[in-house]
Amino acid sequence: MLYLDFIPGRRDALHKYVEPIEAIVWHFTGGSKNPKMNLVEGGAALSGRRGVGWHFTIPRQAPSPGRLSVLQHYSWDERVGHAGGSILNGRGNVNGRTYGVELANLGPVVKYKGKWVSSLWLADGAVVPMRGSNIFTAPGGTTHEAFSDYQLEAAAQLKALFDRRFKGVAHVRHSEIKRGKPDPGPAFTLDL
Protein backbone atom coordinates (compact mmCIF):
# COMPACT_ATOMS: atom_id res chain seq x y z
CA MET A 1 0.00 0.00 0.00
CA LEU A 2 1.28 3.48 -0.88
CA TYR A 3 0.86 6.31 1.62
CA LEU A 4 0.91 10.01 0.73
CA ASP A 5 2.42 12.06 3.58
CA PHE A 6 1.58 15.76 3.26
CA ILE A 7 4.39 18.31 3.75
CA PRO A 8 3.23 21.71 2.44
CA GLY A 9 5.11 23.39 -0.41
CA ARG A 10 5.79 27.06 -1.07
CA ARG A 11 2.62 29.07 -1.69
CA ASP A 12 4.40 31.42 -4.12
CA ALA A 13 4.96 28.45 -6.45
CA LEU A 14 1.26 28.11 -7.25
CA HIS A 15 0.50 28.39 -10.94
CA LYS A 16 -2.46 30.56 -11.93
CA TYR A 17 -3.36 28.88 -15.25
CA VAL A 18 -5.01 25.59 -14.30
CA GLU A 19 -6.05 23.05 -16.94
CA PRO A 20 -6.97 19.35 -16.71
CA ILE A 21 -4.02 17.05 -16.02
CA GLU A 22 -2.42 15.78 -19.24
CA ALA A 23 0.83 14.34 -17.97
CA ILE A 24 3.06 13.51 -15.06
CA VAL A 25 6.60 14.91 -15.40
CA TRP A 26 9.32 12.83 -13.71
CA HIS A 27 12.44 14.64 -12.41
CA PHE A 28 15.47 14.03 -10.23
CA THR A 29 16.47 16.65 -7.68
CA GLY A 30 20.04 16.89 -8.98
CA GLY A 31 21.35 18.00 -5.62
CA SER A 32 22.26 21.55 -4.77
CA LYS A 33 24.99 23.68 -3.26
CA ASN A 34 22.19 25.61 -1.54
CA PRO A 35 21.08 23.68 1.59
CA LYS A 36 17.55 25.07 1.26
CA MET A 37 17.19 23.19 -2.04
CA ASN A 38 18.57 19.85 -0.88
CA LEU A 39 16.24 17.02 -0.07
CA VAL A 40 17.07 15.46 3.25
CA GLU A 41 16.52 11.85 4.22
CA GLY A 42 13.10 11.42 5.77
CA GLY A 43 11.62 14.65 4.45
CA ALA A 44 11.96 17.60 2.16
CA ALA A 45 13.33 21.08 2.42
CA LEU A 46 11.49 22.52 -0.53
CA SER A 47 13.00 24.85 -3.05
CA GLY A 48 14.39 28.11 -1.78
CA ARG A 49 13.69 29.68 -5.19
CA ARG A 50 10.54 31.77 -5.55
CA GLY A 51 7.95 30.27 -7.84
CA VAL A 52 9.50 26.79 -7.88
CA GLY A 53 7.80 23.73 -6.43
CA TRP A 54 6.71 20.19 -7.22
CA HIS A 55 3.83 18.00 -6.20
CA PHE A 56 5.49 14.82 -4.95
CA THR A 57 8.91 13.81 -3.63
CA ILE A 58 10.20 10.25 -3.53
CA PRO A 59 13.02 10.17 -0.95
CA ARG A 60 15.93 7.73 -1.11
CA GLN A 61 14.51 5.70 1.76
CA ALA A 62 11.25 5.39 3.70
CA PRO A 63 10.40 8.53 5.73
CA SER A 64 8.57 6.20 8.15
CA PRO A 65 10.16 2.76 8.61
CA GLY A 66 8.09 -0.07 7.20
CA ARG A 67 5.79 2.23 5.17
CA LEU A 68 5.91 2.77 1.43
CA SER A 69 5.23 6.48 1.28
CA VAL A 70 5.67 9.48 -0.97
CA LEU A 71 5.73 13.09 0.18
CA GLN A 72 2.90 15.21 -1.28
CA HIS A 73 3.39 19.00 -1.22
CA TYR A 74 0.25 20.39 -2.90
CA SER A 75 -3.40 19.36 -3.17
CA TRP A 76 -4.66 17.52 -6.24
CA ASP A 77 -6.28 20.68 -7.63
CA GLU A 78 -3.17 22.87 -7.36
CA ARG A 79 -0.55 23.35 -10.09
CA VAL A 80 2.99 24.58 -9.44
CA GLY A 81 6.09 25.71 -11.33
CA HIS A 82 8.20 22.57 -11.83
CA ALA A 83 8.80 22.47 -15.60
CA GLY A 84 9.05 26.08 -16.74
CA GLY A 85 9.87 26.67 -20.39
CA SER A 86 8.93 23.11 -21.35
CA ILE A 87 6.83 22.13 -24.39
CA LEU A 88 4.34 19.25 -24.22
CA ASN A 89 2.29 18.21 -27.23
CA GLY A 90 3.37 21.36 -29.05
CA ARG A 91 2.17 23.74 -26.32
CA GLY A 92 3.67 25.66 -23.42
CA ASN A 93 1.96 26.17 -20.02
CA VAL A 94 3.19 22.72 -19.04
CA ASN A 95 3.02 23.62 -15.34
CA GLY A 96 -0.71 24.35 -15.60
CA ARG A 97 -1.55 20.88 -16.90
CA THR A 98 0.93 18.52 -15.26
CA TYR A 99 2.09 17.22 -11.90
CA GLY A 100 5.79 17.14 -11.07
CA VAL A 101 7.42 14.21 -9.27
CA GLU A 102 10.96 14.64 -7.89
CA LEU A 103 13.10 11.67 -6.96
CA ALA A 104 15.94 12.45 -4.53
CA ASN A 105 18.96 11.71 -6.73
CA LEU A 106 22.05 13.55 -7.97
CA GLY A 107 21.78 12.26 -11.53
CA PRO A 108 25.12 12.13 -13.38
CA VAL A 109 28.12 11.69 -11.08
CA VAL A 110 31.90 11.63 -11.47
CA LYS A 111 34.81 10.63 -9.21
CA TYR A 112 36.39 13.74 -7.68
CA LYS A 113 39.16 13.48 -5.08
CA GLY A 114 38.12 9.89 -4.34
CA LYS A 115 34.38 10.61 -3.90
CA TRP A 116 31.39 10.41 -6.19
CA VAL A 117 30.01 13.92 -6.73
CA SER A 118 27.37 15.58 -8.90
CA SER A 119 28.85 16.34 -12.31
CA LEU A 120 26.08 18.92 -12.86
CA TRP A 121 27.28 21.04 -9.93
CA LEU A 122 30.99 20.32 -10.37
CA ALA A 123 30.78 22.04 -13.75
CA ASP A 124 29.76 25.20 -11.83
CA GLY A 125 32.58 24.80 -9.31
CA ALA A 126 30.49 23.33 -6.48
CA VAL A 127 31.22 19.95 -4.90
CA VAL A 128 27.99 18.14 -3.98
CA PRO A 129 28.87 14.61 -2.77
CA MET A 130 26.70 11.57 -3.28
CA ARG A 131 25.19 10.19 -0.06
CA GLY A 132 25.39 6.53 -0.96
CA SER A 133 27.74 4.47 -3.07
CA ASN A 134 25.39 2.78 -5.55
CA ILE A 135 26.40 3.67 -9.09
CA PHE A 136 24.47 3.04 -12.30
CA THR A 137 26.58 2.83 -15.45
CA ALA A 138 24.57 3.69 -18.55
CA PRO A 139 25.24 2.38 -22.04
CA GLY A 140 28.08 4.53 -23.30
CA GLY A 141 29.79 4.50 -19.90
CA THR A 142 28.30 7.56 -18.17
CA THR A 143 27.87 7.12 -14.42
CA HIS A 144 24.81 8.14 -12.40
CA GLU A 145 23.61 7.81 -8.84
CA ALA A 146 21.47 4.67 -8.81
CA PHE A 147 17.86 4.95 -7.64
CA SER A 148 17.12 2.80 -4.59
CA ASP A 149 14.81 -0.19 -4.76
CA TYR A 150 12.55 1.77 -2.40
CA GLN A 151 12.36 4.67 -4.88
CA LEU A 152 11.61 2.45 -7.86
CA GLU A 153 8.85 0.62 -5.96
CA ALA A 154 7.34 3.91 -4.71
CA ALA A 155 7.53 5.35 -8.24
CA ALA A 156 5.78 2.29 -9.69
CA GLN A 157 2.99 2.54 -7.08
CA LEU A 158 2.63 6.31 -7.59
CA LYS A 159 2.47 5.81 -11.37
CA ALA A 160 -0.29 3.22 -10.87
CA LEU A 161 -2.17 5.70 -8.64
CA PHE A 162 -1.95 8.38 -11.33
CA ASP A 163 -3.11 5.92 -13.99
CA ARG A 164 -6.18 5.00 -11.90
CA ARG A 165 -7.00 8.61 -11.03
CA PHE A 166 -6.41 10.13 -14.49
CA LYS A 167 -7.36 7.70 -17.27
CA GLY A 168 -5.01 8.02 -20.23
CA VAL A 169 -2.55 10.37 -18.49
CA ALA A 170 0.89 10.48 -20.11
CA HIS A 171 4.11 9.98 -18.16
CA VAL A 172 7.11 11.93 -19.49
CA ARG A 173 10.70 12.49 -18.51
CA HIS A 174 11.63 16.14 -17.98
CA SER A 175 14.35 15.59 -20.60
CA GLU A 176 11.65 14.78 -23.19
CA ILE A 177 9.91 18.14 -22.88
CA LYS A 178 12.76 20.58 -22.11
CA ARG A 179 15.94 20.77 -24.16
CA GLY A 180 19.09 20.45 -22.06
CA LYS A 181 17.43 18.85 -19.02
CA PRO A 182 19.00 15.48 -18.11
CA ASP A 183 16.40 14.25 -15.64
CA PRO A 184 15.42 11.74 -14.53
CA GLY A 185 18.25 10.12 -16.52
CA PRO A 186 19.02 6.55 -17.60
CA ALA A 187 19.24 5.21 -14.03
CA PHE A 188 15.45 5.72 -13.74
CA THR A 189 14.43 2.38 -15.19
CA LEU A 190 10.67 2.55 -14.54
CA ASP A 191 8.77 1.89 -17.77
CA LEU A 192 6.87 5.10 -18.43
Secondary structure, 3 states (H helix, E strand, C coil): CEEEEECCCCHHHECCCCCCCCEEEEEECCCCCCCCCCEECCEECCCCCCCCCCCEEECCCCCCCCCEEEEECCCCCCCECCCCCCCECCECCHHHHEEEEEECCCCEEEEECCEEEEHHHHCCCCCCECCCCCEEECCCCCEEECCCHHHHHHHHHHHHHHHHHCCCCEEEEHHHHCCCCCCCCCCCCCCC
